[in-house]
């Protein structure tokens, strides 16, 4: 496999987040200055430029099966947009703190948008109205992730993780963790809930059996996590190697991880949605493509002039979008 250049586009500031529309026809790219560019997947043409959020946009997410785009910003608001028409639909003020985390509920239980700002955590309806406001978290919310079947949302803060029931809006379980949590990820089969931590380490919970595992020895804080579609391979940052754990059977404890070397500290990871390839980025501007089973790059190293800030595969796994510090959005084609 190889990565070849497809197109690139320029934003007015640091690219803070990327999201593909569910049909793969459009890429949303958020500038840290605020505006959100909607770009055509085929050639990068700018379809619309949304004003985003005053002070800056932090995060964005498309709703499954829809062109409804949610954005969160430094103004403490969540906004909904019709991305196809390029029009604003609704705004809900959550609070004074930045909205840093958004996630649409997966599965068939009906669309719910989870959003956090500071210690506040809310569920929103797809029209942007408030569905439920939860009690404030003990500390600032640092990560959130929906259960793959949409039954609950995991919310992390310094001191632990709480699972909030999607329909009853009550706490299902709480997992204490005596340190800062920077990232959360569920395995696609829902067997594992994993946190990347400030200590630095990776912590794994098995919610069905209450088993916990701790993987330490990282050089830096673990900010990036990614599971492959089979739920076997789990990639983590935390050094100049992408560390890939085998989560099959009893899990990674006692196993040697696959170490994928990079020229500099890893700053981004993304497995394909349906296939087994891992894209990784390091702080020197390198982007690499790997098969964890082969443990070597697949003739697919691309060097960019600045550090990658976001990696996102298109729904069909054929295009890799890359945001950069200098405001450039690159798309690379994955070819045999």
Buried (B, 14 or more C-beta within 10 A) or exposed (E): BBBEEBBBBEBEBBBBBBBBBBBBBBBBBBBBBBBBBBBBBEEBEEBBBBEBBEBBBBBBBBBEEBBBBBBBBBBBBBBBBBBBEBEEBBEBEBBEBBBBBBBBBBBEEEBBBBBBBBBBBBBBBBEBEEBBBBEBBEBBBBBBBBBBBBBBBBBBBBBBBBBBBBEEEEBBBEBEBEBBBBBBBBBBBBBBBBBBBBBBBBBBBBBEEEEEBEBEEBEEBBBBBBBBBBBBBBBBBBBBBBBBBBBEEEBBEEBEBBEBBBEEBBBBBBBBBEBBBBBBBBBBBBBBBBBBEEEEBBEBBBEBEBBBBBBBBBBBBBBBBBBBBBBBBBBBBBEE
